[in-house]
C-alpha cells in the first residue's frame, strides 16, 4: 500500500496501482520539465516505482559560460605565478617580485579587477591571521588567503566554496629560499579559481559563491583551516566545497596520457561523524551515502558530458595515500567536500628542487603543464559550481519514518525557501549500486510514501526548480 500527500495535507491511503500510475503522473507535472534530454544513465535500473535516472545536461546559460573559459588566460596565470620564483609560506612577504607576498598581491589585484565588473556583487578581501609556531611553522608567520565572494541574489545564506592553494614548496618542505615554481602544485588550481572568478563576476548567482586562493597548504592546511573556521564561526551554511589541487597535467610518470579524465576524491564515513551518528550508520547502512558522496554524484550528473569535454572519475577515498588537501579542513567542520586532481601524477614534477639529474629535468615547471587539460578542469568546476548555485539547496531534515514495521517507505523533509522551487524527487537504488537508479517526481510536498521496502533499497530526496535544475541528494536519517 502507499500514501500520497498533497502540499499541506496528511497522507491518504491509496492502492499500489493508484500510486504507481495516476499519482506519479500527476505529481510529475508539478515538477519542471527536465533540462535538455539525455540518454538514460541507468540502462540496468531495477524494476519498480519511477523512471531510470538521467544526467542533468547543461542549459543554454551554462553552455555560454563554459565557452567563455579562456585557455590563454589560464596559461598566463600559471606562468605568472611560477615566475615569482618561490611562493613558499615562509618566503618573503615584502619583496615586490619574489616570494609569497608578491604572489598574494598579484592575485588580489587580478581578482579585484574581475570584481570591478560585477556591479558590487563580488567583493575581494585579504583574509590574514598570524599562525604561531606549530608544525612546519618555526616562527610566528602571517598567513593570508585571497578571497573573492560573489553574493547570491536569491538565497545568499547558502554558500559553495572552491579553492586552490597559492603556496609552493621545494624538496625540503622548510626550504623557503630555493626556487619552487609550483606550476602544477598548485598554480594550476589557483588558475582555475581565478578564471571562474572572471567569468562569474558578470553573472547573477542565486546562492553565494566563495572563490579562494589559500596559503599554508604545504605546511599543514593552515589557510584553508582558517577560512573554514571563519565560515563556521559566522554560522554560514556551506553546502559544498571543492579543492583544486594538482590539476595541471594529463601525463603520468611513465609518459602515458589521459587528457579527458579528472579524479574527484570523496570520503564515505564523514570525518566529523559523532559516535551517535556512527551508531546510526552502522545500524542502517549509509557508508556510501555521506554528504560528500552525494556531492560527488552531483558532479558526475552535471559535469561529465560533452560540454566540459571531461569524464569524472570519482574515487571513494578522502584523498590519496600520504597526501591531503584543503577540502579536509572543510570536512573537519562537518561540510560536504571533495578534491579534484589529475588522473595520474608525475612525481618528478611535484615537491622537487629544480635540477637536472642524468638528463632528467626535475621540478614543478610550467613546461610540464597541459593547459588544454587545465581549461577542461575549469569547465568541470564551472559546470559544478553554476549548477549548484542556480539550483535549490540540498533538502534539509530528510527523515525515513521507522516508527512501525512496514513494507513501504515514508519519507519526510522540510520545504526549501527558494521562490522558484517546483517540487521534489525521490530517488532510490539497490543497496549494492553505486549510483541512484530510479527517480519519482513527487511534486511540491514534504512527505511521500513509496510502495517499496526501506529494508531492501536506499532512498534519497532532491529538490527541483521550475527550470529543471536539481539539487544534490539528501540521504535520510531514521526518525518519525
Buried (B, 14 or more C-beta within 10 A) or exposed (E): EBBBBBEEEEBEEBEEEBBBEEBBEBBBEBBBEBBEEEEEBBEEBEEBBBBBBBBBBBBEEBEEBBEBBBBEBBBEBBBBBBBBBBBBBBBBBEEEEBBBBBBBBBBBEBBBEBBEEBEEBBBBBEBBBEBEEEEBBEEEBBBBBBBBBBBBEBBBEBBBBBBBBBBBBBBEBEBBBBBBBBBBBBBBBBBBBBBBBBBBBBBBBBBBBBBBBBBBBBBBBBBBBBBBBBBBEEEBBBBBBBBBBBBBBBBBEEEEEBBEBBBBBBBBBBBEBEEEBEEBBEEBEBEBBBBBBBBBBBBBBBBBBEBBBBBBBBBBEBBBEEBBBBBBBBBBBBBBBBBBBBBBBBEBBBBBBBEEEEEEBBBBBBEBBBBEBBBBBBBBBBBBBBBBBBBBBBBBBBBBBBEEEBEBBBBBBEBBEBEBBBBBBBBBBBEEBEBBBBBBBBBBBBBBBBBBEBEEBBBBBBBBBBBBBBBBBBBBBEEE
